[in-house]
Amino acid sequence: MTTQPKSTHLIPPVGADDHTQGAVSAAVTLVQYGDYECPYSGQAYWFVRDLQARLGDRLRYVFRNFPLTHVHPHAQDAAEVAGPTALPSPAPDNSNDREQGR
């Protein structure tokens, strides 16, 4: 008896705010939630590069910033420098600061 592979859907779906490499039509999409200050995220780089080399056009790689600020004090800053639109949470509302001239 064979089973059919199940289709899965990423929530939220990959969008313009994500850092991506590879074709949208790739058979496999790999999403990494990473922290630029995390040594484990850094180690994953070599694994991802190997997968990209092996799978070629069959792989789309997506990196989403996930700064672990409680253990990595500079992670949020690094994520913002790398791409502020890829942050997992919306920017704080600073409208009150603007009104007060800050």
NORTAZI-V544185 format. One record per pair of residues at least 12 apart in sequence whose ideal C-beta (glycine too) atoms are under 10 Angstrom apart, sorted by sequence separation. I is the first residue (numbers start at 1). J is the second residue. D is the distance in whole Angstrom. If there is no record, write none. Layout:
# NORTAZI-V544185
I,J,D + I,J,D
This chain:
# NORTAZI-V544185
32,44,6 + 49,61,9 + 67,79,5 + 18,31,8 + 19,32,10 + 32,45,9 + 48,61,6 + 65,78,8 + 66,79,8 + 67,80,9 + 34,48,10 + 65,79,4 + 14,29,7 + 19,34,10 + 32,47,9 + 48,63,9 + 64,79,10 + 65,80,8 + 67,82,10 + 13,29,10 + 32,48,7 + 14,31,7 + 30,47,10 + 65,82,7 + 30,48,7 + 45,63,10 + 65,83,7 + 10,29,7 + 44,63,10 + 63,82,9 + 65,84,9 + 63,83,9 + 65,85,10 + 66,86,10 + 67,87,8 + 8,29,10 + 10,31,6 + 30,51,7 + 65,86,5 + 66,87,9 + 67,88,8 + 30,52,9 + 41,63,9 + 64,86,6 + 65,87,5 + 66,88,6 + 67,89,10 + 28,51,9 + 63,86,8 + 64,87,9 + 65,88,6 + 66,89,10 + 62,86,10 + 64,88,6 + 65,89,10 + 30,55,9 + 41,66,8 + 21,48,9 + 28,55,7 + 41,68,9 + 27,55,8 + 38,66,9 + 26,55,8 + 30,59,6 + 31,60,9 + 32,61,7 + 33,62,9 + 34,63,6 + 36,65,8 + 38,67,9 + 22,52,8 + 26,56,9 + 27,57,9 + 28,58,6 + 29,59,8 + 30,60,7 + 31,61,8 + 32,62,7 + 33,63,8 + 34,64,7 + 35,65,8 + 36,66,10 + 37,67,8 + 38,68,6 + 21,52,7 + 26,57,6 + 27,58,5 + 28,59,5 + 29,60,5 + 30,61,5 + 31,62,4 + 32,63,5 + 33,64,5 + 34,65,7 + 35,66,6 + 36,67,7 + 37,68,8 + 41,72,10 + 25,57,9 + 26,58,6 + 27,59,8 + 28,60,7 + 29,61,8 + 30,62,7 + 31,63,8 + 32,64,7 + 33,65,8 + 34,66,6 + 35,67,5 + 37,69,9 + 22,55,9 + 25,58,10 + 26,59,6 + 27,60,9 + 28,61,9 + 29,62,6 + 30,63,9 + 31,64,6 + 33,66,4 + 34,67,9 + 35,68,5 + 38,71,8 + 39,72,10 + 22,56,9 + 23,57,6 + 26,60,4 + 32,66,9 + 33,67,10 + 34,68,10 + 35,69,9 + 37,71,8 + 38,72,6 + 41,75,9 + 22,57,7 + 23,58,9 + 25,60,8 + 26,61,9 + 33,68,10 + 37,72,4 + 22,58,9 + 23,59,9 + 24,60,7 + 35,71,9 + 36,72,8 + 37,73,8 + 22,59,5 + 23,60,6 + 35,72,6 + 37,74,6 + 38,75,7 + 21,59,8 + 22,60,4 + 36,74,8 + 37,75,4 + 21,60,7 + 22,61,6 + 35,74,10 + 36,75,6 + 37,76,9 + 20,60,6 + 21,61,5 + 22,62,9 + 35,75,5 + 36,76,10 + 37,77,9 + 20,61,7 + 21,62,8 + 34,75,10 + 35,76,9 + 36,77,9 + 37,78,6 + 19,61,9 + 20,62,5 + 21,63,8 + 36,78,4 + 37,79,9 + 19,62,7 + 20,63,8 + 35,78,8 + 36,79,6 + 18,62,5 + 19,63,4 + 20,64,10 + 35,79,8 + 18,63,7 + 19,64,8 + 34,79,9 + 36,81,9 + 14,60,8 + 18,64,6 + 19,65,8 + 36,82,7 + 15,62,10 + 17,64,9 + 18,65,9 + 14,62,5 + 17,65,10 + 34,82,10 + 14,64,9 + 10,62,8 + 12,64,9 + 33,88,8 + 19,82,8 + 19,83,6 + 18,83,9 + 17,83,8 + 19,85,9 + 20,86,10 + 17,84,9 + 18,85,9 + 19,86,5 + 17,85,5 + 18,86,6 + 16,85,8 + 17,86,5 + 15,85,10 + 16,86,10 + 17,87,8 + 15,86,10 + 17,88,10 + 12,88,9
